[in-house]
Amino acid sequence: MAEAYDRPLPVPQPESDFYWEKAKAHELWLRHCNGCGRTYFYPRDICPHCFSRETEWAQASGRGTLHAFGIVHRGPTPAFRDHVPYIVALVDLEEGARMPTTLVGVEPDPAHVRIGMALEVTFDDVTEAITLPRFRPAT
């Protein structure tokens, strides 16, 4: 951790505790539904597609493509204002889930970011308890 993290943090819940434990270990895990065969994000026990409770954890490859992005130039709250510009994104993971995130390792300029670009997960240990998955251009 290079600097103190001063932005809002996620609050782990019983359904997502495993996800946050694995993120701390620098692993990306998703929920997979045995009922409809789809993998999804955000972690929850009931499939958002078919409402089955026959779900399990599956380790993700950490690879995906950029579905959509926005470059934030005006922080929405004081906690974000000192960190602009930054890139918010939706990533289509190889496993089929779509995940909201931020992009790192790429200049926040439309000339350097393109829809469909290959991405890979990286992990940011923002506190002793929370590690945030972020995505960077694939190498």
C-alpha positions in Angstrom: 0.0 0.0 0.0 1.7 3.1 -1.2 -0.7 5.6 0.4 -3.6 5.6 2.8 -6.8 4.6 1.1 -9.3 7.4 1.6 -12.3 6.3 -0.6 -15.3 4.3 0.4 -14.7 0.6 0.9 -16.9 -2.4 0.2 -18.5 -4.0 3.2 -18.2 -7.8 3.0 -21.4 -9.7 3.6 -21.9 -13.4 4.4 -22.6 -14.1 0.7 -19.5 -12.3 -0.4 -17.0 -13.2 2.4 -15.4 -15.9 0.3 -15.0 -13.6 -2.6 -13.2 -11.0 -0.5 -11.0 -13.7 1.2 -9.9 -14.9 -2.3 -9.3 -11.4 -3.5 -7.0 -10.9 -0.5 -5.1 -14.0 -1.8 -5.0 -12.3 -5.3 -7.5 -14.8 -6.8 -10.7 -13.9 -8.6 -13.6 -16.2 -7.9 -17.2 -15.9 -9.3 -20.5 -17.7 -8.6 -21.6 -20.3 -11.2 -25.1 -21.6 -11.5 -25.6 -25.3 -12.0 -29.2 -24.7 -12.9 -28.7 -22.6 -16.0 -24.9 -22.9 -16.5 -24.2 -19.2 -16.3 -21.4 -17.5 -14.3 -22.2 -14.2 -12.7 -21.0 -11.3 -10.6 -21.8 -9.8 -7.9 -21.5 -12.9 -5.6 -24.9 -14.0 -4.2 -26.3 -17.4 -3.5 -29.3 -17.2 -5.8 -28.6 -17.0 -9.5 -29.9 -13.6 -10.9 -30.7 -15.3 -14.3 -32.9 -18.3 -13.3 -33.2 -17.8 -9.5 -31.7 -21.3 -8.8 -30.1 -21.9 -5.5 -27.8 -24.6 -7.1 -24.8 -22.3 -7.2 -21.1 -22.8 -6.4 -17.9 -20.9 -6.5 -15.6 -21.1 -9.5 -12.1 -19.7 -9.9 -12.0 -17.2 -12.8 -9.1 -16.9 -15.3 -8.9 -13.1 -14.6 -9.0 -12.4 -18.3 -11.6 -10.5 -20.2 -12.4 -7.7 -22.7 -13.5 -4.1 -22.2 -17.3 -3.8 -22.7 -17.7 -0.1 -21.7 -15.8 2.7 -20.0 -16.0 6.2 -18.8 -13.2 8.6 -17.8 -14.0 10.5 -14.6 -12.7 14.0 -14.6 -14.8 15.4 -11.7 -14.9 13.2 -8.6 -18.5 12.6 -7.5 -17.6 13.1 -3.8 -14.8 14.8 -2.0 -13.1 11.3 -1.4 -12.6 10.9 -5.2 -11.7 14.5 -6.2 -8.0 14.1 -5.5 -7.8 10.9 -7.7 -9.1 12.2 -11.0 -8.9 11.4 -13.8 -9.6 7.7 -13.5 -11.3 5.1 -15.7 -14.5 3.2 -14.6 -15.3 0.2 -16.7 -17.4 -2.9 -17.3 -15.4 -6.0 -18.2 -16.8 -9.0 -19.9 -14.9 -11.9 -18.2 -14.0 -15.1 -20.2 -16.4 -17.0 -18.0 -19.4 -14.9 -19.1 -19.9 -12.6 -16.1 -19.8 -8.8 -16.6 -17.9 -7.0 -13.8 -17.7 -3.3 -12.9 -14.2 -2.2 -12.0 -11.6 0.5 -12.6 -8.8 0.3 -15.1 -5.2 0.8 -14.2 -1.9 0.8 -16.1 -3.4 2.7 -19.0 -3.5 6.5 -19.5 -7.1 7.9 -18.9 -7.4 9.2 -22.4 -9.7 7.8 -25.1 -6.8 7.5 -27.4 -5.4 4.8 -25.2 -8.6 2.9 -24.2 -10.8 1.0 -26.7 -13.8 -1.2 -26.4 -12.9 -4.8 -26.9 -9.3 -4.4 -25.6 -7.9 -7.5 -23.8 -7.7 -7.1 -20.0 -6.3 -9.0 -17.1 -7.1 -8.7 -13.4 -4.6 -7.2 -11.0 -5.1 -6.8 -7.3 -4.8 -3.6 -5.2 -4.3 -4.2 -1.5 -5.9 -1.0 -0.3 -6.2 -1.9 3.4 -5.1 -4.8 5.6 -8.6 -6.2 5.2 -9.7 -5.3 1.6 -8.1 -6.0 -1.7 -9.8 -4.6 -4.8 -9.7 -6.4 -8.1 -8.9 -4.0 -10.9 -8.1 -4.6 -14.5 -5.2 -3.6 -16.8 -4.3 -4.1 -20.4 -3.3 -7.7 -21.0 0.3 -8.4 -21.6 
